[in-house]
Amino acid sequence: MSKRIKYRMFVCFLIVFVDNTMNSKLEKYHIPNATVAVVKDGEIVYNSTCAGQKLEPSL
């Protein structure tokens, strides 16, 4: 298996891991939303906005 394929597999694993972790933490701690960025060598290689729970307006 080439280095390029291994790298792409790692990136896919990382994306799934980050998304699953963020979504579970947002739900657990009742956080409405968050943004995540992964930076490598000064460049953003992955970014995502995760939505947790909707906030009910308090009157």
N, CA, C and O atoms as CSV, one atom per row, in Angstrom:
chain,resi,resn,atom,element,x,y,z
A,1,MET,N,N,0.853,-1.175,0.000
A,1,MET,CA,C,0.000,0.000,0.000
A,1,MET,C,C,0.900,1.241,0.000
A,1,MET,O,O,1.849,1.335,0.779
A,2,SER,N,N,0.592,2.167,-0.866
A,2,SER,CA,C,1.440,3.350,-0.999
A,2,SER,C,C,1.225,4.324,0.158
A,2,SER,O,O,0.218,4.269,0.865
A,3,LYS,N,N,2.201,5.215,0.329
A,3,LYS,CA,C,2.102,6.241,1.377
A,3,LYS,C,C,0.893,7.135,1.157
A,3,LYS,O,O,0.232,7.544,2.111
A,4,ARG,N,N,0.608,7.433,-0.093
A,4,ARG,CA,C,-0.508,8.314,-0.417
A,4,ARG,C,C,-1.848,7.703,0.007
A,4,ARG,O,O,-2.702,8.394,0.563
A,5,ILE,N,N,-2.023,6.420,-0.255
A,5,ILE,CA,C,-3.250,5.735,0.140
A,5,ILE,C,C,-3.354,5.674,1.661
A,5,ILE,O,O,-4.429,5.893,2.218
A,6,LYS,N,N,-2.244,5.379,2.334
A,6,LYS,CA,C,-2.245,5.341,3.797
A,6,LYS,C,C,-2.597,6.711,4.368
A,6,LYS,O,O,-3.347,6.807,5.340
A,7,TYR,N,N,-2.062,7.763,3.771
A,7,TYR,CA,C,-2.355,9.120,4.237
A,7,TYR,C,C,-3.836,9.432,4.064
A,7,TYR,O,O,-4.459,9.983,4.972
A,8,ARG,N,N,-4.402,9.091,2.920
A,8,ARG,CA,C,-5.824,9.356,2.679
A,8,ARG,C,C,-6.711,8.562,3.624
A,8,ARG,O,O,-7.740,9.063,4.077
A,9,MET,N,N,-6.321,7.323,3.925
A,9,MET,CA,C,-7.080,6.519,4.877
A,9,MET,C,C,-7.029,7.157,6.262
A,9,MET,O,O,-8.035,7.188,6.972
A,10,PHE,N,N,-5.856,7.666,6.648
A,10,PHE,CA,C,-5.708,8.329,7.937
A,10,PHE,C,C,-6.582,9.580,8.000
A,10,PHE,O,O,-7.233,9.831,9.013
A,11,VAL,N,N,-6.598,10.357,6.933
A,11,VAL,CA,C,-7.413,11.576,6.895
A,11,VAL,C,C,-8.891,11.219,7.030
A,11,VAL,O,O,-9.614,11.885,7.770
A,12,CYS,N,N,-9.347,10.194,6.340
A,12,CYS,CA,C,-10.746,9.762,6.453
A,12,CYS,C,C,-11.063,9.333,7.876
A,12,CYS,O,O,-12.114,9.684,8.412
A,13,PHE,N,N,-10.158,8.573,8.493
A,13,PHE,CA,C,-10.340,8.158,9.878
A,13,PHE,C,C,-10.409,9.373,10.793
A,13,PHE,O,O,-11.251,9.433,11.689
A,14,LEU,N,N,-9.531,10.334,10.571
A,14,LEU,CA,C,-9.493,11.536,11.395
A,14,LEU,C,C,-10.796,12.322,11.291
A,14,LEU,O,O,-11.317,12.794,12.302
A,15,ILE,N,N,-11.321,12.464,10.093
A,15,ILE,CA,C,-12.569,13.200,9.882
A,15,ILE,C,C,-13.715,12.520,10.628
A,15,ILE,O,O,-14.484,13.186,11.321
A,16,VAL,N,N,-13.834,11.216,10.493
A,16,VAL,CA,C,-14.903,10.480,11.177
A,16,VAL,C,C,-14.736,10.587,12.688
A,16,VAL,O,O,-15.714,10.796,13.405
A,17,PHE,N,N,-13.504,10.447,13.179
A,17,PHE,CA,C,-13.240,10.528,14.615
A,17,PHE,C,C,-13.607,11.901,15.170
A,17,PHE,O,O,-14.286,11.998,16.192
A,18,VAL,N,N,-13.163,12.957,14.503
A,18,VAL,CA,C,-13.446,14.320,14.974
A,18,VAL,C,C,-14.948,14.590,14.954
A,18,VAL,O,O,-15.489,15.126,15.921
A,19,ASP,N,N,-15.621,14.231,13.881
A,19,ASP,CA,C,-17.074,14.464,13.785
A,19,ASP,C,C,-17.830,13.711,14.879
A,19,ASP,O,O,-18.692,14.284,15.546
A,20,ASN,N,N,-17.514,12.446,15.062
A,20,ASN,CA,C,-18.204,11.657,16.085
A,20,ASN,C,C,-17.924,12.181,17.488
A,20,ASN,O,O,-18.838,12.277,18.307
A,21,THR,N,N,-16.680,12.518,17.768
A,21,THR,CA,C,-16.318,13.031,19.082
A,21,THR,C,C,-17.007,14.354,19.357
A,21,THR,O,O,-17.575,14.551,20.431
A,22,MET,N,N,-16.958,15.261,18.392
A,22,MET,CA,C,-17.584,16.575,18.593
A,22,MET,C,C,-19.088,16.452,18.797
A,22,MET,O,O,-19.644,17.083,19.696
A,23,ASN,N,N,-19.747,15.652,17.976
A,23,ASN,CA,C,-21.200,15.513,18.113
A,23,ASN,C,C,-21.590,14.914,19.460
A,23,ASN,O,O,-22.577,15.341,20.058
A,24,SER,N,N,-20.837,13.939,19.943
A,24,SER,CA,C,-21.173,13.348,21.237
A,24,SER,C,C,-20.925,14.326,22.380
A,24,SER,O,O,-21.702,14.362,23.334
A,25,LYS,N,N,-19.857,15.120,22.302
A,25,LYS,CA,C,-19.567,16.099,23.355
A,25,LYS,C,C,-20.572,17.252,23.333
A,25,LYS,O,O,-20.968,17.745,24.390
A,26,LEU,N,N,-20.982,17.677,22.161
A,26,LEU,CA,C,-21.987,18.733,22.073
A,26,LEU,C,C,-23.282,18.285,22.748
A,26,LEU,O,O,-23.909,19.047,23.484
A,27,GLU,N,N,-23.664,17.055,22.489
A,27,GLU,CA,C,-24.892,16.536,23.089
A,27,GLU,C,C,-24.725,16.350,24.602
A,27,GLU,O,O,-25.605,16.724,25.376
A,28,LYS,N,N,-23.606,15.779,25.014
A,28,LYS,CA,C,-23.369,15.497,26.427
A,28,LYS,C,C,-23.363,16.761,27.279
A,28,LYS,O,O,-23.940,16.783,28.366
A,29,TYR,N,N,-22.715,17.808,26.789
A,29,TYR,CA,C,-22.557,19.026,27.574
A,29,TYR,C,C,-23.531,20.137,27.174
A,29,TYR,O,O,-23.393,21.280,27.610
A,30,HIS,N,N,-24.518,19.792,26.339
A,30,HIS,CA,C,-25.572,20.732,25.927
A,30,HIS,C,C,-24.995,22.007,25.297
A,30,HIS,O,O,-25.379,23.122,25.647
A,31,ILE,N,N,-24.083,21.812,24.378
A,31,ILE,CA,C,-23.443,22.915,23.663
A,31,ILE,C,C,-24.182,23.092,22.339
A,31,ILE,O,O,-24.370,22.116,21.612
A,32,PRO,N,N,-24.607,24.314,22.009
A,32,PRO,CA,C,-25.412,24.498,20.795
A,32,PRO,C,C,-24.648,24.280,19.486
A,32,PRO,O,O,-25.211,23.725,18.543
A,33,ASN,N,N,-23.390,24.700,19.405
A,33,ASN,CA,C,-22.610,24.475,18.184
A,33,ASN,C,C,-21.139,24.753,18.442
A,33,ASN,O,O,-20.775,25.366,19.446
A,34,ALA,N,N,-20.308,24.297,17.532
A,34,ALA,CA,C,-18.858,24.494,17.653
A,34,ALA,C,C,-18.227,24.383,16.272
A,34,ALA,O,O,-18.802,23.800,15.352
A,35,THR,N,N,-17.055,24.942,16.149
A,35,THR,CA,C,-16.288,24.842,14.912
A,35,THR,C,C,-14.935,24.215,15.230
A,35,THR,O,O,-14.303,24.545,16.234
A,36,VAL,N,N,-14.503,23.308,14.361
A,36,VAL,CA,C,-13.246,22.608,14.549
A,36,VAL,C,C,-12.396,22.810,13.301
A,36,VAL,O,O,-12.900,22.751,12.180
A,37,ALA,N,N,-11.109,23.049,13.504
A,37,ALA,CA,C,-10.177,23.133,12.380
A,37,ALA,C,C,-8.938,22.313,12.707
A,37,ALA,O,O,-8.438,22.342,13.832
A,38,VAL,N,N,-8.452,21.588,11.716
A,38,VAL,CA,C,-7.196,20.849,11.848
A,38,VAL,C,C,-6.192,21.542,10.956
A,38,VAL,O,O,-6.425,21.721,9.761
A,39,VAL,N,N,-5.054,21.939,11.552
A,39,VAL,CA,C,-4.035,22.703,10.829
A,39,VAL,C,C,-2.763,21.874,10.735
A,39,VAL,O,O,-2.312,21.295,11.723
A,40,LYS,N,N,-2.195,21.821,9.547
A,40,LYS,CA,C,-0.926,21.130,9.328
A,40,LYS,C,C,-0.005,22.067,8.569
A,40,LYS,O,O,-0.355,22.572,7.502
A,41,ASP,N,N,1.171,22.295,9.125
A,41,ASP,CA,C,2.169,23.171,8.502
A,41,ASP,C,C,1.599,24.550,8.176
A,41,ASP,O,O,1.910,25.126,7.134
A,42,GLY,N,N,0.762,25.075,9.075
A,42,GLY,CA,C,0.210,26.413,8.899
A,42,GLY,C,C,-0.967,26.518,7.956
A,42,GLY,O,O,-1.456,27.619,7.704
A,43,GLU,N,N,-1.434,25.398,7.428
A,43,GLU,CA,C,-2.575,25.413,6.519
A,43,GLU,C,C,-3.714,24.585,7.094
A,43,GLU,O,O,-3.487,23.533,7.692
A,44,ILE,N,N,-4.932,25.061,6.909
A,44,ILE,CA,C,-6.102,24.310,7.363
A,44,ILE,C,C,-6.314,23.138,6.416
A,44,ILE,O,O,-6.523,23.325,5.218
A,45,VAL,N,N,-6.257,21.922,6.965
A,45,VAL,CA,C,-6.460,20.732,6.145
A,45,VAL,C,C,-7.859,20.161,6.328
A,45,VAL,O,O,-8.304,19.342,5.524
A,46,TYR,N,N,-8.556,20.587,7.379
A,46,TYR,CA,C,-9.923,20.135,7.613
A,46,TYR,C,C,-10.614,21.139,8.519
A,46,TYR,O,O,-10.028,21.601,9.498
A,47,ASN,N,N,-11.853,21.480,8.200
A,47,ASN,CA,C,-12.649,22.298,9.100
A,47,ASN,C,C,-14.096,21.834,9.029
A,47,ASN,O,O,-14.566,21.360,7.995
A,48,SER,N,N,-14.788,21.981,10.146
A,48,SER,CA,C,-16.166,21.522,10.226
A,48,SER,C,C,-16.911,22.336,11.263
A,48,SER,O,O,-16.345,22.748,12.275
A,49,THR,N,N,-18.173,22.561,11.001
A,49,THR,CA,C,-19.060,23.184,11.973
A,49,THR,C,C,-20.051,22.128,12.419
A,49,THR,O,O,-20.743,21.521,11.601
A,50,CYS,N,N,-20.112,21.918,13.714
A,50,CYS,CA,C,-20.995,20.907,14.274
A,50,CYS,C,C,-22.137,21.586,15.005
A,50,CYS,O,O,-21.925,22.514,15.785
A,51,ALA,N,N,-23.335,21.123,14.749
A,51,ALA,CA,C,-24.510,21.673,15.429
A,51,ALA,C,C,-25.001,20.668,16.451
A,51,ALA,O,O,-25.245,19.504,16.133
A,52,GLY,N,N,-25.142,21.130,17.679
A,52,GLY,CA,C,-25.630,20.284,18.758
A,52,GLY,C,C,-27.120,20.463,18.933
A,52,GLY,O,O,-27.911,20.021,18.099
A,53,GLN,N,N,-27.500,21.105,20.008
A,53,GLN,CA,C,-28.907,21.286,20.322
A,53,GLN,C,C,-29.363,22.674,19.945
A,53,GLN,O,O,-28.575,23.620,19.932
A,54,LYS,N,N,-30.636,22.790,19.641
A,54,LYS,CA,C,-31.219,24.107,19.396
A,54,LYS,C,C,-31.514,24.750,20.736
A,54,LYS,O,O,-31.983,24.092,21.665
A,55,LEU,N,N,-31.240,26.020,20.828
A,55,LEU,CA,C,-31.521,26.753,22.058
A,55,LEU,C,C,-32.950,27.274,22.032
A,55,LEU,O,O,-33.416,27.789,21.015
A,56,GLU,N,N,-33.621,27.141,23.126
A,56,GLU,CA,C,-34.957,27.682,23.275
A,56,GLU,C,C,-34.813,29.113,23.780
A,56,GLU,O,O,-34.072,29.353,24.733
A,57,PRO,N,N,-35.497,30.058,23.168
A,57,PRO,CA,C,-35.383,31.429,23.655
A,57,PRO,C,C,-35.987,31.553,25.049
A,57,PRO,O,O,-37.070,31.032,25.317
A,58,SER,N,N,-35.276,32.249,25.931
A,58,SER,CA,C,-35.811,32.468,27.283
A,58,SER,C,C,-36.401,33.860,27.341
A,58,SER,O,O,-35.764,34.839,26.952
A,59,LEU,N,N,-37.599,33.935,27.821
A,59,LEU,CA,C,-38.301,35.214,27.900
A,59,LEU,C,C,-38.386,35.676,29.328
A,59,LEU,O,O,-38.945,36.739,29.600
